[in-house]
Amino acid sequence: MNRLPQRHHTVEDGHAEATRYVKIDIRDGMLFFVLKRSAANTVEVSRKVRAEMERLKTRLPADVKIDLVLDTADYIVDSLNNLSGTLITGSILVVLVTFLFLGSVRQSLIIAVTIPFSLIITFIILYALGYTINWFSLLSLGIAAGMVVDNAIVVLENIRSPSSGAASRESHLLSAPPRSASPSAPRPTRRSSSSCR
């Protein structure tokens, strides 16, 4: 009966062999990646990670520092802020342009009220359905704001037209050019009589 060769293993208490090196400010460091789930909100995860980092800073030794190297939520927040500012600026310009063309403060204020009112209703629906506000939703709202203004102008014109009522109808009738009609007498027709012989 053959015996299997015996293998001897040595166990040492030490560090594993380093395969990657991280240098932060010319000092050895350690890099951690925090990845979110697909359904999680990037900005919310970033806020929680930052809060946890601040809590860990009080518990770490004095010679150990923890810093944030890269945060993708910063790009998202900057984009949302720029898009929100563009939406507000566009709404103000729309009100000014409609005032210049319509020449009525009342109608301009009506159009100015329809924009935030429609946006508030949209935010309520998004919150009720469980959706979050992201770059695509704000971009869609910016495009829809122009459609809201167009529809508001059309509704105002339709409301203003019947308000004139009979006055505008009479003005159209009075401004129409008169038509002269001359009576025509019936022309005599000849009847052909055939005589039988």
SULVEN-V335602 format. One record per residue. RES is the residue in one small letter. PHI is phi in whole degrees, -180 to 180 (none if undefined). Layout:
# SULVEN-V335602
res:RES phi:PHI
res:RES phi:PHI
This chain:
# SULVEN-V335602
res:m phi:none
res:n phi:-80
res:r phi:-97
res:l phi:-74
res:p phi:-66
res:q phi:-84
res:r phi:-110
res:h phi:-107
res:h phi:-116
res:t phi:-111
res:v phi:-109
res:e phi:-119
res:d phi:-91
res:g phi:-167
res:h phi:-99
res:a phi:-70
res:e phi:-68
res:a phi:-75
res:t phi:-108
res:r phi:-133
res:y phi:-124
res:v phi:-123
res:k phi:-117
res:i phi:-126
res:d phi:55
res:i phi:60
res:r phi:-128
res:d phi:-66
res:g phi:-142
res:m phi:-134
res:l phi:-113
res:f phi:-117
res:f phi:-112
res:v phi:-109
res:l phi:-108
res:k phi:-92
res:r phi:-76
res:s phi:-66
res:a phi:-91
res:a phi:-82
res:n phi:-88
res:t phi:-64
res:v phi:-68
res:e phi:-67
res:v phi:-63
res:s phi:-62
res:r phi:-65
res:k phi:-68
res:v phi:-66
res:r phi:-64
res:a phi:-65
res:e phi:-68
res:m phi:-64
res:e phi:-65
res:r phi:-71
res:l phi:-72
res:k phi:-62
res:t phi:-77
res:r phi:-106
res:l phi:-82
res:p phi:-64
res:a phi:-69
res:d phi:-89
res:v phi:-113
res:k phi:-120
res:i phi:-122
res:d phi:-131
res:l phi:-96
res:v phi:-92
res:l phi:-144
res:d phi:-138
res:t phi:-71
res:a phi:-69
res:d phi:-63
res:y phi:-66
res:i phi:-68
res:v phi:-65
res:d phi:-63
res:s phi:-65
res:l phi:-66
res:n phi:-66
res:n phi:-64
res:l phi:-70
res:s phi:-66
res:g phi:-63
res:t phi:-65
res:l phi:-65
res:i phi:-68
res:t phi:-63
res:g phi:-63
res:s phi:-65
res:i phi:-65
res:l phi:-66
res:v phi:-63
res:v phi:-64
res:l phi:-66
res:v phi:-67
res:t phi:-65
res:f phi:-67
res:l phi:-67
res:f phi:-85
res:l phi:-83
res:g phi:71
res:s phi:-132
res:v phi:-69
res:r phi:-63
res:q phi:-68
res:s phi:-66
res:l phi:-67
res:i phi:-63
res:i phi:-65
res:a phi:-66
res:v phi:-77
res:t phi:-66
res:i phi:-67
res:p phi:-66
res:f phi:-64
res:s phi:-67
res:l phi:-67
res:i phi:-64
res:i phi:-62
res:t phi:-65
res:f phi:-64
res:i phi:-65
res:i phi:-66
res:l phi:-62
res:y phi:-68
res:a phi:-68
res:l phi:-85
res:g phi:87
res:y phi:-88
res:t phi:-105
res:i phi:-86
res:n phi:-126
res:w phi:-66
res:f phi:-70
res:s phi:-67
res:l phi:-68
res:l phi:-65
res:s phi:-66
res:l phi:-67
res:g phi:-64
res:i phi:-70
res:a phi:-69
res:a phi:-62
res:g phi:-64
res:m phi:-66
res:v phi:-63
res:v phi:-64
res:d phi:-60
res:n phi:-67
res:a phi:-65
res:i phi:-66
res:v phi:-64
res:v phi:-64
res:l phi:-62
res:e phi:-66
res:n phi:-71
res:i phi:-75
res:r phi:-73
res:s phi:-66
res:p phi:-71
res:s phi:-66
res:s phi:-70
res:g phi:62
res:a phi:-71
res:a phi:-64
res:s phi:-69
res:r phi:-67
res:e phi:-68
res:s phi:-66
res:h phi:-67
res:l phi:-69
res:l phi:-73
res:s phi:-82
res:a phi:-72
res:p phi:-68
res:p phi:-70
res:r phi:-111
res:s phi:-94
res:a phi:-123
res:s phi:-105
res:p phi:-70
res:s phi:-115
res:a phi:-84
res:p phi:-70
res:r phi:-80
res:p phi:-72
res:t phi:-111
res:r phi:-88
res:r phi:-105
res:s phi:-91
res:s phi:-103
res:s phi:-103
res:s phi:-101
res:c phi:-97
res:r phi:-105
